[in-house]
Amino acid sequence: MKRREFLKAGLSATAVVTIPGLLSLPRRADAAVLDYFIVVEAVDKPVYPTMQQPVIPMWQYIDSIVGSQLLELTVTAGDIVNIILQNNLSVAVDFTVRGLLEGSQPCLPGQIQSYSFVAPATPGTFLFYDSINGELGKAMGLSGGLRILPSDGIARLYDGGPTYHRDHLLIFYDVDTRLNEAVAAGNVFDMSTYQPNYFFVNGITYTPSQHVELQMIVGENVAIRFVNAGLIYYPMHFHGYHVNVATRNRMPEISVIEKDTVLVKISECVEVILPVSQPGLYPLHSHFVPAVTNNGYYSGGGLIMINAA
Amino acid sequence: MDDILLADSQLDTEKRRLLGLGALSGFLAACEQSRTPLRENEGIYAKGSDDATGGVTDNASQNVAEVNSVGVDCNCTGDATPPVPPAAPGAPAPVAGPVNIPADRFLSLRPESVTGNRIGLSSGDLMGSQQTMSDGVPINVWRFTASGQGFNQDRPVPGPTIELIEGTPVELIFSTMHPHSIHLHGLDVDQLNDGVPSTSGYVVGMQIGGGGLPNGRVVGLPSYISPHSYFFTAPQAGTYMYHCHVDTVLHMEMGMYGAIVVRPQDGSLNRLWNAPDSPQFDREFVWHLHTFDSRWHGLVVSDQNTARYNPDYFLINGKDGVDLLTDPVTVLHAIANETVLVRAVNVGYMPAVISLGGIVFQVVSSDGRPLSRPITTTGFMVAPGERYDLLFTMPAAPPAYATVNYLNIRGQTISGGTATTLIIAV
């Protein structure tokens, strides 16, 4: 449901991608069986949706039913999830959920492979990615975030954990275009020289007319889930607010809780609660400020706006 | 790193130079040499500085020079209380005056600390601001200065430390010729005073475009004004920072940042926060953690040259290399058994791992808030934008060196990326 809203917003080329955040959490009596038909494709991703250039050669998990990239997966605790993967690349890939589904069979070029897991009974945030190609798979774009919601309708980050009124999922990844161009040309790229020059949050790089804007209302507690699906650290700085770090990789944080700058390391999932204490429009961005540029031009990259009414 | 470690005999000489004959008088002398004297009545800007604003200056900014309260007189002696400056005509009466900061404690902070309820900052950039690194190479920098004090030739970067008292209303008056702003990082001010051009609607300074210098990649049509006042209430006691938020990727790297230290409500200088269980300390240091990529320091605007960051200088408090071994605001010096506070402020782009030579220290607060549970450790990482407050007891015979190891943004060690300073017990 959320994916379709996101897609619709993306088609409206000049729209700020305003995300209201999941508000209602239905209670489900029975677990669902969810089938996702995913095609792994080489695509040319336009950096700016309104412009034909530049494009970046990438590998993506494409949800073949919806017709767009599978970047975010939201399921309910207890659901049975089947990823039916068809590999249209010339290299083997797989579908790995870090901490939940690992060590599966690879999916060879041209073949179809099924990956299944049961969403755990406790809510949480996970990273999914291709583990066959090491960092190269992630660098080319095979990664995303999995959010598991509670099944009893009570919005909380974990059992006994903080509750929230609104839920935002932010997935970061970064691109070093030298790597993508090398892979597309069949050349080798030395990963030790990886230095990204484009940065995306939920698949979008910031421009004034199109960027991720998180809606919220003063007085709410807002859950923000950061998923680092990229290859650099993201020290995320909040303007206007301090947040409470709730979990790191689903482990409750006991020490460094109240922060205005939250480090999300490579492959890490960090959940925070933002008590919305004042209204206004405030940036949320990495304090490694080159990640707030488009190929060096400020501002851009993974800049997010918070819009609190 | 080996080339900056001193031989034992050199270390002894250095200690003696810094310590005098076991008293702190040597530090006072070193501090004297490292700062420029106050220029109280010379007008806002030192002769020859590039801060001259020509027609932009008006009476409000003229008076700014008079409202800064600097915590100690320039002779670095005694408990001199600086005079409370008269308010500008028509200005609201200032709330209770500046805090008396004893000289020897003040020595540990940035020499140009400014405090009070009305604070003036100016900026210097694009001409004549150079920081000479330990290898003798001058690096072009952009910096904040305390209005009315010119700038510190020896240490243009970082900018002045702003000292505030929790809960007091503050007016921060910023004057500049070029497009800049001040973002009060971590202070949770409102949108209007947040210092972000696209959300506040203004940039401080003049728009320079066309045939002149680029306008700092400002999007939209904000107003350009100088001077400009930021109004806010000093937040919960702790450690914060400020930096320019115009064309941020470049302006910040060029040196436009400084630290903000908020004291507890009673103004005490030896406690971190209000609660009775607040840790206490005897000596205090602010460590700005940052790096320079010298290739960026000839640029005037962000572009493809600022896509990738490759630092070649690794600093603490604006100094690097051997200069760190003799820097009186960075060398951790205290009497044996004193409690020492280090406020680590990462104003740079690289994660920084602090080690005190093996001394066990406690991390007690971060980003202006106490930790729920203090962390006891011998090494700790501070990511860009974060602040951490570290406490340790000075041993009688401490290890010689403290280090800051800078990592790249992938968390990998950078060859040569270590800044080393001394630990000295009197």
Contacts between the chains, C-beta under 8 A, distances in Angstrom:
chain1	res1	chain2	res2	distance
A	194	B	410	7.1
A	195	B	308	4.6
A	195	B	309	8.0
A	195	B	310	8.0
A	197	B	307	4.2
A	197	B	308	6.5
A	208	B	198	7.3
A	208	B	219	5.4
A	208	B	220	7.2
A	231	B	410	6.6
A	232	B	409	4.6
A	232	B	410	5.5
A	233	B	351	6.4
A	233	B	383	6.6
A	233	B	409	5.4
A	233	B	410	7.0
A	233	B	411	6.0
A	235	B	351	7.8
A	235	B	383	4.0
A	235	B	384	4.9
A	235	B	385	5.2
A	235	B	386	6.5
A	237	B	185	7.2
A	237	B	385	4.5
A	239	B	183	7.4
A	239	B	194	5.6
A	239	B	196	6.8
A	240	B	188	5.8
A	240	B	189	7.6
A	240	B	190	7.5
A	240	B	191	7.0
A	240	B	194	6.6
A	241	B	188	6.0
A	242	B	186	7.8
A	242	B	188	6.4
A	242	B	367	6.8
A	242	B	368	7.7
A	242	B	369	6.6
A	254	B	372	6.3
A	254	B	373	5.6
A	255	B	371	5.3
A	255	B	372	5.8
A	255	B	373	4.4
A	255	B	374	7.7
A	255	B	375	5.7
A	256	B	366	5.7
A	256	B	371	5.8
A	256	B	372	7.9
A	256	B	375	7.6
A	257	B	369	7.8
A	257	B	371	7.4
A	257	B	372	5.0
A	258	B	366	8.0
A	258	B	367	7.0
A	258	B	369	3.9
A	259	B	366	6.4
A	259	B	367	4.8
A	259	B	369	7.4
A	259	B	386	7.6
A	260	B	185	7.4
A	260	B	186	4.4
A	260	B	188	7.3
A	260	B	367	4.7
A	260	B	368	7.4
A	260	B	385	7.9
A	261	B	186	7.5
A	261	B	367	6.1
A	261	B	383	6.9
A	261	B	384	7.8
A	261	B	385	4.0
A	261	B	386	4.7
A	263	B	351	7.9
A	263	B	383	4.2
A	263	B	386	6.9
A	265	B	411	6.8
A	266	B	410	7.0
A	266	B	411	6.9
A	277	B	188	7.5
A	278	B	188	7.5
A	278	B	190	6.1
A	279	B	191	7.8
A	280	B	190	6.0
A	280	B	191	3.4
A	280	B	194	7.8
A	280	B	199	7.4
A	281	B	191	5.7
A	281	B	199	4.6
A	282	B	191	6.6
A	282	B	194	6.7
A	282	B	196	7.9
A	282	B	199	6.9
A	283	B	196	5.9
A	283	B	199	7.3
A	286	B	384	7.9
A	287	B	346	7.9
A	287	B	349	7.7
A	287	B	383	7.4
A	287	B	384	4.0
A	287	B	385	3.0
A	287	B	386	7.9
A	288	B	309	7.9
A	288	B	349	5.2
A	288	B	384	5.2
A	288	B	409	5.0
A	289	B	248	5.4
A	289	B	249	4.2
A	289	B	252	6.1
A	289	B	253	7.5
A	289	B	349	6.4
A	289	B	384	7.9
A	290	B	249	5.8
A	290	B	306	6.6
A	290	B	307	6.6
A	290	B	308	6.9
A	290	B	309	5.2
A	290	B	349	6.9
A	290	B	409	8.0
A	291	B	409	7.9
A	292	B	248	6.9
A	292	B	249	6.4
A	293	B	249	5.4
A	293	B	302	6.3
A	293	B	306	6.4
A	293	B	307	6.6
A	295	B	304	5.7
A	295	B	307	5.1
A	296	B	249	7.6
A	296	B	302	5.9
A	296	B	303	5.5
A	296	B	304	4.5
A	296	B	305	6.2
A	296	B	306	4.2
A	296	B	307	3.3
A	296	B	308	7.6
A	297	B	217	6.9
A	297	B	302	5.7
A	297	B	303	6.0
A	297	B	304	7.5
A	297	B	306	7.9
A	298	B	217	5.4
A	298	B	247	5.2
A	298	B	248	6.0
A	298	B	249	4.5
A	298	B	250	7.0
A	298	B	302	4.3
A	298	B	306	7.3
A	299	B	198	8.0
A	299	B	217	7.5
A	299	B	219	7.6
A	299	B	248	7.2
